[in-house]
Amino acid sequence: MEIWHNPRCSKSRAATAFLDEAGVDYGTRRYLEDPPSADEIRDVLERLGMDPWDITRTGDQAAKDLGVTEWPRTAEERERWITALAEHPVLIQRPIVIGDDGRAVVVRTDQALQSLL
């Protein structure tokens, strides 16, 4: 199991605390320091069953600076979104937990994380 973690994020800290309390063995990827490649983002999106705009923090200042909120959410623009996430990992919704079984979730609640355990 791996968590894409930002220690400054309360949701991310809560997810690691939950995993620790559950005694789960997991790896931590500080994705702001070790950004995922476009291929890794594509893989995670497939595991999540989501599109890139679904995991983009559109309210973030970087998103506003890039004009992301105005980008079309279409198959033709999918790669543009993925490239933006790879080049600006701060835009990636957090935390994302990737299970050993191939599933992944964006952990906004303990219940979402529990679904992987």
N, C-alpha and C positions, 0 to 999 in steps of 0.2 A: 504494500500500500504506500502511496506517496501523496503528500500534500503540497500544493503550490501555496506557499506561505509568505505572508507579509507580517512580520512581528509588530508593526505599528497599527495593524488593523484589529479591532476588537473581535470581529467575527472569526478572524483567523486564529487569534489567541484562544478564543473559546473552543474552536475545533481541535486544536492541539491539546488543550486541557481535557476535552472529552475523550480523545484517543488515549491520552495518558491514563486517565481514570479507568478506562475500559481495559487497560493492559495490552493495547494493540501495538504490534511492531510496525513501524512505519518510517519512511524516509521523508526528509524535509527538503524541499527545493525553494530557496529564496529566489523566487522568479524575477524580482526586480534586479537582483545582482547577477543572476544566471538565467537570462530570458530564454523562453522556449523559441525554437525555430518555427518558421511557417509550417513545416511538416509536422512538428509536434503539436502545434495548435490544430491543424487539420485532424490529426489522430484523436486529440481530446474532444474536439467537436463531434466526431463520429461516435465516440464512446458516450458522450453526453446526449446525443440525438438532438443537437441544437445547431443553430446557425451562428456565425460570428457576432452578429449584432445582439444576439441573446446574452452573450457574456461580455459585452462591452459596457464599460462604465461611462455612459453618455453624458452624465452630469459632471464628470471630471473636467478640470480646466484644460488639460491636454486635448480632450475630445472637442471642447469648444474651440480651441485654437486651430485644430485640424478641420473643423466644420463637419465633424462626423454626424451630427444630428441631422444634417441636410442630405446625407448620402442615401441613395436608394437602397432599399433592403430587398435586393433581387439576386437571382442566381448569377447574373452577369457581373454584379458588383461584389460578389462573395470574396474573391481574391484580394480586392482592394481592402476590405475589412480585415482579412487575415494578415495582410502585409502591415497594416496599421498596428494590429495587436503585437506582432513580432517586433516591430520597430519602436513601439511605445508600450511596453508591458504594464505600465501603470494603468492602462485602460482595461486590463483583464479583471473581470469580476473575481472576487476572492471570498474565501479560499475555494480552490478546486481540489477535490480528493479523488484519486484514481485507485480503484480497488484492484486487488490481485486477480480478480475474475474478469477484468476487462471493462467493467462498468466504471462510470465516473459520475460525480455529482458536484454541483455548485452548492456549497454548504452555507445556506442562509439560516438554517434551523438545525437543532439537534436531531430532529426526525429525519432530515435529509441524510445526515451522516449515519444515523442508525440504519438506514436502508442498505448501506454497504456492508454492515457488520453481520 
